[in-house]
Amino acid sequence: MTPRARTSRHIVLTGATGRVASLTARHLAAAGHRLTLVSRTARTTGLPPGARHVACDYDNPALLAETFRGADAVLVVTNDPTRPAHDRNIVRAAVEASAGHLVKLSAAAVHDPAADDLVTTWQRENERLVRDSGIPWTLLQPRSFMTHALAWAPGVRDAATTRALHPHSRNACIAPEDIAEVAALVLGDDDHHHRSYRLTGPRALSAHEQTEVLAALLGRSLTCLPLTRDEARALHLLTYPRAMADALLASADRQAAGAKSGTTDTVEHLTGRAPTTFAQWAAAHLHRFTPARTEAATHARAYGDVGPGRVPASVRRT
């Protein structure tokens, strides 16, 4: 249960239709803060109690400044490295509006000296903009999100397979729920000014090991199939421009070299609880990997009589 804040703040969250900002908003609303949720598309349902939503083009710094006016803190979440003006406009608007605190969702890769791809260089520049803004700042630098495993869901449901480039390389991926809890704490407390937090899950896992966890929870055999580099590139190009596809391939290569296997205790230090394991995250989202006709039976196998939100002891340690 999220404790009530000692003092209610006005907090603005950009990227409000995304996973991290949406989860963060729930924590902040439960703590009694006043929220303005900002995204480029309109949203009229699913808002936390008392929150207002503003549809705002990030190419419009004047409207952003109007939206940020009076904000005690702003969560900065952007997702398009091919449009770097978005972060420049958000920071410029926060300065004009005299926002009290900037919290930027960045990435742990900024600390990797070998990372010079489009995404990482974009994040480094975004961090520089925030640090140089003159506004108190905090940087959140998570590893890969556990939700990336949801891309496997159709293959798991239809063919009992997952697919990955470098399937035995490990990543200390983190649950978005943990990032959101940290973000809410940071946004509601001045004690985190001018700090950077690297956020990871409790253990680095490979795609092969994640597949084994899913198989144990589902009670069925799954196979993790390796992708060739050309196959991985072709899949990325279905969704992303070439520069983004190249960045994702470079990221996978760094993971294969061991750059993403390190863990931190930051989540536990800040929240007072252990970070979510991949098994716990997967159990909470198991319906996404389960054909509708077998969902009820799978839920019973996965949870037994230990109750919702728990996972079998055999996989809990992962």
TAMOGI-V363630 format. One record per pair of residues at least 6 apart in sequence whose ideal C-beta (glycine too) atoms are under 6 Angstrom apart, sorted by the first residue. I is the first residue (numbers start at 1). J is the second residue. D is the distance in Angstrom with one decimal. If there is no record, write none. Layout:
# TAMOGI-V363630
I;J;D + I;J;D
This chain:
# TAMOGI-V363630
2;27;5.0 + 2;30;3.9 + 2;31;5.2 + 4;31;5.7 + 4;32;5.0 + 5;31;4.4 + 5;32;5.2 + 5;188;5.3 + 8;32;5.1 + 8;33;5.6 + 9;33;5.0 + 9;72;4.0 + 10;34;4.7 + 10;70;5.6 + 10;71;5.4 + 10;72;5.2 + 11;28;5.7 + 11;33;5.1 + 11;35;5.7 + 11;73;4.9 + 11;187;5.3 + 12;36;4.6 + 12;68;5.7 + 12;71;4.5 + 12;74;4.6 + 13;21;4.6 + 13;25;5.8 + 13;37;5.4 + 13;75;4.4 + 14;38;4.8 + 14;76;5.7 + 14;77;5.3 + 15;21;4.6 + 15;77;3.0 + 16;37;3.5 + 16;38;5.6 + 16;39;4.4 + 17;39;4.5 + 17;43;6.0 + 18;77;5.9 + 19;176;4.8 + 20;176;5.3 + 20;179;5.3 + 20;180;5.4 + 21;77;5.2 + 23;177;5.8 + 23;180;3.4 + 24;180;4.3 + 24;183;4.5 + 24;184;5.1 + 25;35;5.8 + 25;48;5.2 + 26;48;5.9 + 27;184;3.5 + 28;35;5.8 + 28;184;5.1 + 29;48;3.4 + 29;49;5.9 + 35;51;4.0 + 36;52;5.6 + 37;51;5.6 + 37;53;4.7 + 38;54;5.1 + 38;56;5.2 + 38;67;5.9 + 40;57;6.0 + 42;55;4.4 + 43;53;4.8 + 47;53;5.9 + 54;67;5.0 + 56;63;5.2 + 56;64;6.0 + 56;67;5.7 + 58;86;4.0 + 58;89;5.7 + 61;89;4.3 + 61;92;5.2 + 61;93;4.8 + 64;93;3.5 + 65;93;4.0 + 65;96;4.3 + 65;97;4.7 + 68;74;5.9 + 68;93;5.4 + 68;94;5.4 + 68;97;3.8 + 68;99;5.2 + 69;97;4.4 + 71;99;4.6 + 72;100;4.5 + 73;100;5.9 + 73;101;4.0 + 73;187;4.6 + 74;94;5.4 + 74;99;4.9 + 74;102;5.6 + 75;103;5.0 + 76;90;5.5 + 76;104;4.6 + 77;105;4.8 + 78;86;4.8 + 78;87;5.5 + 81;118;5.1 + 81;119;5.2 + 81;122;3.9 + 87;126;4.5 + 87;129;5.8 + 91;129;4.7 + 91;133;5.1 + 94;102;5.8 + 95;133;5.6 + 99;135;5.9 + 101;136;5.0 + 102;130;5.1 + 102;135;5.0 + 102;137;4.7 + 103;138;4.8 + 103;186;5.4 + 103;187;5.5 + 104;130;4.7 + 104;139;5.3 + 105;140;5.2 + 106;123;4.9 + 106;127;5.5 + 106;139;5.3 + 106;141;4.9 + 107;123;4.9 + 107;141;5.9 + 108;141;4.7 + 108;143;4.9 + 108;198;5.2 + 109;115;4.7 + 109;120;4.6 + 110;123;5.4 + 110;124;5.1 + 112;259;5.2 + 117;247;3.8 + 117;250;4.3 + 118;243;4.9 + 118;247;4.3 + 119;247;4.6 + 127;139;5.7 + 130;137;4.8 + 131;137;5.9 + 136;193;4.0 + 138;186;5.0 + 138;192;4.7 + 138;195;5.5 + 139;196;4.2 + 140;197;5.6 + 141;198;4.8 + 142;174;5.1 + 142;179;5.2 + 142;199;4.2 + 143;172;5.0 + 143;173;5.5 + 143;174;5.3 + 143;200;4.7 + 144;171;5.1 + 144;173;4.4 + 145;176;5.3 + 146;173;5.0 + 146;175;5.0 + 146;278;5.9 + 146;281;4.6 + 147;176;5.8 + 149;210;5.9 + 150;288;5.8 + 152;162;4.3 + 153;288;4.9 + 153;289;5.1 + 155;161;4.8 + 155;162;6.0 + 156;289;4.6 + 157;291;5.2 + 160;222;5.2 + 161;223;5.1 + 161;225;5.4 + 162;211;4.7 + 162;224;4.8 + 163;225;4.8 + 163;227;5.3 + 164;207;3.6 + 165;227;4.6 + 165;232;4.1 + 165;252;4.8 + 166;252;5.6 + 166;256;4.1 + 167;207;4.4 + 167;208;4.9 + 167;224;5.1 + 167;226;5.1 + 168;206;4.9 + 168;208;5.4 + 169;206;5.8 + 169;255;4.6 + 169;256;4.3 + 170;204;3.8 + 170;205;5.9 + 170;206;4.9 + 170;261;4.5 + 171;255;5.6 + 171;260;4.4 + 172;200;3.9 + 172;201;5.3 + 172;204;4.2 + 172;263;4.7 + 173;201;5.3 + 174;199;5.5 + 174;200;5.5 + 174;201;4.6 + 175;276;3.9 + 175;281;4.6 + 178;267;5.0 + 178;275;5.2 + 178;276;5.4 + 179;199;5.9 + 181;271;5.4 + 182;270;5.3 + 185;270;5.8 + 186;192;4.4 + 197;266;5.1 + 198;264;5.0 + 198;266;6.0 + 199;266;5.5 + 199;267;5.9 + 200;263;4.7 + 200;264;5.1 + 201;275;5.4 + 202;275;4.8 + 202;277;5.8 + 204;261;4.0 + 205;278;5.6 + 207;224;5.6 + 208;224;4.6 + 210;278;5.8 + 211;222;5.1 + 211;224;4.1 + 213;278;5.7 + 213;279;5.0 + 213;282;5.8 + 213;315;5.4 + 213;318;5.2 + 214;222;5.9 + 214;282;5.8 + 215;222;4.2 + 216;315;4.7 + 217;282;5.8 + 217;283;5.7 + 217;286;5.8 + 217;302;4.7 + 218;298;5.7 + 219;301;4.3 + 233;245;5.7 + 236;245;3.7 + 236;248;5.2 + 237;245;5.1 + 267;275;4.0 + 268;274;5.5 + 277;318;5.6 + 278;318;5.7 + 279;311;4.8 + 279;315;4.3 + 279;316;5.8 + 279;318;4.6 + 280;311;5.6 + 283;302;5.8 + 283;311;4.3 + 286;302;5.7 + 287;295;5.7 + 290;298;4.8
